[in-house]
Amino acid sequence: MTRTPTNPDFGDPPTAASWAQSEERIEAFEHAWREGLRPNIDEFVRGEGSEQESLLGELIHVDLEFRLKAGVDARV
């Protein structure tokens, strides 16, 4: 589910090394959802600036997807 962000609103894209770390956090977040834990996004957001914004955007997308699949009310 993870992908390198391309949204121009995020500013400069993160470096390959920082994005690799972000992918690990996203995968851990997805895993927590699959285990039925309903993880808190705040616990997975790290970094600064565009790196943090990119990670947050991806986590929000993943969270929304899992909430909708689970039938959980979700507000955008």
BELKAQUI-V915567 format. One line per field, one symbol per residue. ss: DSSP state (2 for helix, 1 for strand, 0 for the rest). burial: b if it has 16 or more other C-alpha atoms within 10 Angstrom, else e. A space follows every 10 residues. Layout:
# BELKAQUI-V915567
ss->???
burial->???
This chain:
# BELKAQUI-V915567
ss->0000000222 0000022222 2222222222 2222000000 2220000022 2222222222 2222222222 000000
burial->eeeebeeeeb eebbeeeebe ebbebbbebb eebeeeeebe eeebbeeeee bbbbbbebbe ebbbebbeee eeeeee
